Amino acid sequence: GETARVAGEPYKTIVAQLNDMWGTNFKVYESLSSGSPHARNGGCIFYNQKFLDNLFQQWMRIDDPDTVRPMLYAIFAHEIGHLAHSDFDPANENVPVKNKELAADQFAGYSLERMGIRRLDPVEVTRYYQLTGDDFVGHSSGHGNGDERTTAFQDGWHRAEIGLSEQGTQPAGGLGEP
């Protein structure tokens, strides 16, 4: 029910590469509504170009494409994490939103390490999570604060780095920064 059009580049390619890695077939569309990237029931991911431009250029002050591209992989891997974890399934409706969000952040870290994306600045990751988490809105939005989100991302990265499964009860922390 969201008004959208066919995704452009590099978003289409990023999602295709993530789908290839995970063996999934999620679709990506450019939303005509302003708002942050998000996933929807049915296997669809939406982004708004103006929102992403503002996020990187005005909020984060990043204009280097070599810095933006890894962040885009992290953002879209997070959204695929929601779909891969079946977050919209009625059986998961009682799982707290914060748990789902942090699990999607962990999925993103895991995905980026598996893809060999090494040019990801931990400071930029933390700043992104501060801008899209509870720190920015000043109250609990259910996403977790920047530190929690960064820790989840790093845990996913470390899990992949040492060969653990993407999800599990054993934390992988303490192995350094991605």
HUPERA-V821193 format. One record per residue. N is the residue number from 1. RES is the residue in one letter. PHI is phi in degrees with one decimal (999 if undefined). NEAR is the number of other ideal C-beta (glycine too) atoms within 10 Angstrom. D_FIRST is the distance of its C-alpha to the first C-alpha in whole Angstrom. Layout:
BEGIN
n=N res=RES phi=PHI near=NEAR d_first=D_FIRST
n=N res=RES phi=PHI near=NEAR d_first=D_FIRST
END
This chain:
BEGIN
n=1 res=G phi=999 near=4 d_first=0
n=2 res=E phi=-95.7 near=12 d_first=4
n=3 res=T phi=-71.0 near=9 d_first=7
n=4 res=A phi=-153.1 near=17 d_first=9
n=5 res=R phi=-132.6 near=9 d_first=12
n=6 res=V phi=-57.8 near=9 d_first=15
n=7 res=A phi=-68.3 near=21 d_first=16
n=8 res=G phi=-100.3 near=12 d_first=20
n=9 res=E phi=-88.3 near=7 d_first=23
n=10 res=P phi=-89.6 near=15 d_first=24
n=11 res=Y phi=-62.6 near=20 d_first=21
n=12 res=K phi=-60.8 near=15 d_first=20
n=13 res=T phi=-68.7 near=13 d_first=24
n=14 res=I phi=-59.6 near=19 d_first=24
n=15 res=V phi=-66.0 near=25 d_first=21
n=16 res=A phi=-62.1 near=14 d_first=23
n=17 res=Q phi=-66.6 near=16 d_first=26
n=18 res=L phi=-65.4 near=26 d_first=24
n=19 res=N phi=-59.7 near=16 d_first=23
n=20 res=D phi=-59.3 near=11 d_first=26
n=21 res=M phi=-64.5 near=13 d_first=28
n=22 res=W phi=-92.6 near=18 d_first=26
n=23 res=G phi=70.2 near=7 d_first=26
n=24 res=T phi=-112.2 near=13 d_first=22
n=25 res=N phi=-141.0 near=10 d_first=20
n=26 res=F phi=-75.8 near=20 d_first=17
n=27 res=K phi=-100.5 near=17 d_first=14
n=28 res=V phi=-125.5 near=25 d_first=14
n=29 res=Y phi=-137.3 near=19 d_first=12
n=30 res=E phi=-90.4 near=16 d_first=13
n=31 res=S phi=-75.0 near=22 d_first=11
n=32 res=L phi=-85.0 near=12 d_first=12
n=33 res=S phi=-91.8 near=10 d_first=12
n=34 res=S phi=-69.9 near=10 d_first=15
n=35 res=G phi=161.0 near=12 d_first=15
n=36 res=S phi=-75.2 near=15 d_first=17
n=37 res=P phi=-57.2 near=20 d_first=16
n=38 res=H phi=-157.9 near=15 d_first=14
n=39 res=A phi=-106.5 near=22 d_first=13
n=40 res=R phi=-133.4 near=17 d_first=10
n=41 res=N phi=-53.0 near=12 d_first=11
n=42 res=G phi=101.3 near=9 d_first=11
n=43 res=G phi=84.9 near=14 d_first=13
n=44 res=C phi=-114.5 near=17 d_first=11
n=45 res=I phi=-119.2 near=24 d_first=13
n=46 res=F phi=-122.8 near=22 d_first=12
n=47 res=Y phi=-139.8 near=23 d_first=14
n=48 res=N phi=-122.5 near=19 d_first=15
n=49 res=Q phi=-58.6 near=14 d_first=19
n=50 res=K phi=-63.4 near=9 d_first=20
n=51 res=F phi=-60.4 near=16 d_first=20
n=52 res=L phi=-63.4 near=18 d_first=21
n=53 res=D phi=-59.4 near=11 d_first=24
n=54 res=N phi=-64.6 near=13 d_first=25
n=55 res=L phi=-56.3 near=20 d_first=25
n=56 res=F phi=-77.5 near=20 d_first=27
n=57 res=Q phi=-81.8 near=12 d_first=30
n=58 res=Q phi=-96.4 near=9 d_first=30
n=59 res=W phi=-78.2 near=14 d_first=29
n=60 res=M phi=-98.2 near=17 d_first=31
n=61 res=R phi=58.2 near=8 d_first=33
n=62 res=I phi=-111.2 near=18 d_first=32
n=63 res=D phi=-126.7 near=9 d_first=33
n=64 res=D phi=-82.9 near=8 d_first=34
n=65 res=P phi=-57.0 near=10 d_first=32
n=66 res=D phi=-71.2 near=8 d_first=34
n=67 res=T phi=-91.8 near=15 d_first=33
n=68 res=V phi=-67.7 near=18 d_first=29
n=69 res=R phi=-57.7 near=15 d_first=29
n=70 res=P phi=-61.6 near=18 d_first=30
n=71 res=M phi=-65.1 near=20 d_first=27
n=72 res=L phi=-63.7 near=19 d_first=24
n=73 res=Y phi=-59.7 near=20 d_first=25
n=74 res=A phi=-63.7 near=21 d_first=26
n=75 res=I phi=-63.3 near=21 d_first=22
n=76 res=F phi=-73.5 near=25 d_first=20
n=77 res=A phi=-64.8 near=29 d_first=23
n=78 res=H phi=-58.1 near=27 d_first=22
n=79 res=E phi=-66.2 near=25 d_first=18
n=80 res=I phi=-64.0 near=26 d_first=19
n=81 res=G phi=-57.3 near=28 d_first=21
n=82 res=H phi=-59.7 near=21 d_first=19
n=83 res=L phi=-72.3 near=22 d_first=17
n=84 res=A phi=-65.4 near=22 d_first=21
n=85 res=H phi=-87.7 near=19 d_first=22
n=86 res=S phi=56.6 near=13 d_first=19
n=87 res=D phi=-62.3 near=19 d_first=18
n=88 res=F phi=-95.6 near=15 d_first=15
n=89 res=D phi=-68.5 near=10 d_first=18
n=90 res=P phi=-54.3 near=8 d_first=19
n=91 res=A phi=-65.8 near=7 d_first=22
n=92 res=N phi=-106.4 near=12 d_first=22
n=93 res=E phi=-65.8 near=8 d_first=20
n=94 res=N phi=-89.5 near=6 d_first=24
n=95 res=V phi=-73.9 near=14 d_first=24
n=96 res=P phi=-56.9 near=9 d_first=25
n=97 res=V phi=-54.0 near=13 d_first=22
n=98 res=K phi=-60.2 near=18 d_first=25
n=99 res=N phi=-61.4 near=14 d_first=26
n=100 res=K phi=-64.4 near=19 d_first=23
n=101 res=E phi=-65.6 near=24 d_first=23
n=102 res=L phi=-68.8 near=22 d_first=26
n=103 res=A phi=-65.9 near=21 d_first=26
n=104 res=A phi=-68.7 near=25 d_first=23
n=105 res=D phi=-64.4 near=28 d_first=26
n=106 res=Q phi=-63.3 near=28 d_first=29
n=107 res=F phi=-58.4 near=27 d_first=27
n=108 res=A phi=-63.2 near=26 d_first=26
n=109 res=G phi=-60.8 near=30 d_first=30
n=110 res=Y phi=-60.5 near=25 d_first=31
n=111 res=S phi=-62.7 near=26 d_first=29
n=112 res=L phi=-65.5 near=23 d_first=30
n=113 res=E phi=-66.2 near=21 d_first=34
n=114 res=R phi=-62.5 near=18 d_first=33
n=115 res=M phi=-82.2 near=16 d_first=32
n=116 res=G phi=76.4 near=6 d_first=35
n=117 res=I phi=-82.8 near=16 d_first=34
n=118 res=R phi=-100.5 near=9 d_first=37
n=119 res=R phi=-88.6 near=8 d_first=36
n=120 res=L phi=-125.9 near=20 d_first=34
n=121 res=D phi=-77.2 near=15 d_first=36
n=122 res=P phi=-56.5 near=14 d_first=36
n=123 res=V phi=-65.9 near=9 d_first=36
n=124 res=E phi=-66.5 near=17 d_first=33
n=125 res=V phi=-60.7 near=25 d_first=31
n=126 res=T phi=-62.1 near=19 d_first=33
n=127 res=R phi=-62.7 near=18 d_first=32
n=128 res=Y phi=-60.6 near=23 d_first=28
n=129 res=Y phi=-66.5 near=26 d_first=28
n=130 res=Q phi=-67.8 near=17 d_first=30
n=131 res=L phi=-76.1 near=15 d_first=27
n=132 res=T phi=-113.9 near=22 d_first=24
n=133 res=G phi=-113.7 near=25 d_first=26
n=134 res=D phi=-65.9 near=20 d_first=28
n=135 res=D phi=-58.5 near=18 d_first=30
n=136 res=F phi=-71.6 near=14 d_first=28
n=137 res=V phi=-80.3 near=12 d_first=27
n=138 res=G phi=80.9 near=7 d_first=30
n=139 res=H phi=-156.4 near=5 d_first=29
n=140 res=S phi=-71.8 near=12 d_first=27
n=141 res=S phi=-98.9 near=16 d_first=24
n=142 res=G phi=93.1 near=13 d_first=24
n=143 res=H phi=-89.5 near=22 d_first=24
n=144 res=G phi=91.2 near=23 d_first=28
n=145 res=N phi=-85.5 near=17 d_first=30
n=146 res=G phi=-56.7 near=20 d_first=31
n=147 res=D phi=-65.5 near=13 d_first=34
n=148 res=E phi=-63.0 near=18 d_first=32
n=149 res=R phi=-69.1 near=28 d_first=29
n=150 res=T phi=-64.7 near=24 d_first=32
n=151 res=T phi=-61.5 near=20 d_first=34
n=152 res=A phi=-63.3 near=22 d_first=31
n=153 res=F phi=-59.9 near=30 d_first=31
n=154 res=Q phi=-64.6 near=25 d_first=34
n=155 res=D phi=-62.5 near=21 d_first=35
n=156 res=G phi=-61.3 near=30 d_first=32
n=157 res=W phi=-57.4 near=27 d_first=34
n=158 res=H phi=-67.5 near=22 d_first=37
n=159 res=R phi=-59.6 near=25 d_first=36
n=160 res=A phi=-67.4 near=21 d_first=36
n=161 res=E phi=-59.8 near=17 d_first=39
n=162 res=I phi=-103.3 near=10 d_first=41
n=163 res=G phi=85.6 near=7 d_first=39
n=164 res=L phi=-79.2 near=16 d_first=38
n=165 res=S phi=-67.6 near=9 d_first=35
n=166 res=E phi=-61.5 near=18 d_first=31
n=167 res=Q phi=-118.5 near=14 d_first=31
n=168 res=G phi=167.8 near=10 d_first=34
n=169 res=T phi=-90.8 near=4 d_first=36
n=170 res=Q phi=-85.9 near=7 d_first=39
n=171 res=P phi=-69.8 near=11 d_first=38
n=172 res=A phi=-108.0 near=20 d_first=39
n=173 res=G phi=-57.6 near=10 d_first=40
n=174 res=G phi=87.9 near=8 d_first=43
n=175 res=L phi=-106.7 near=13 d_first=43
n=176 res=G phi=104.4 near=10 d_first=43
n=177 res=E phi=-96.2 near=12 d_first=40
n=178 res=P phi=-69.9 near=20 d_first=38
END
